[in-house]
């Protein structure tokens, strides 16, 4: 499942980093605490529309641009729904263990491990 707050956070972080600006610079310009802006960028907090507008203004972007980008990202993620699974979903099939972790809306980590086989020596 793709969370809207994660996609918004990723889009905000990408814009800020693309401008080579720090969290402190943007938080000061948007009049929001540095910690809260960090939580928004990490997708841990949902920002109100007023706060998003202030952050966008601080970044020199229009809110409609950001939301359009978010909409495009969500559309792509929905098409890839079979690839993205809830965090840390694990499946076991005999000796093989597969875990999938969703790192961000469009990035998932797939890890497969195989149990070591027991070796039996004949005497």
Protein Blocks (a to p, Z undefined) as FASTA:
>chain_A
ZZfklmmmmmmmmmmmmnopafklmmmmnopafklmmmmmnopaccdfklmmmmmmmnop
afklmmmmmmmmmmmmmmmmmmpccehiacdehjaccddddfbfkbccdddddddddddd
dZZ
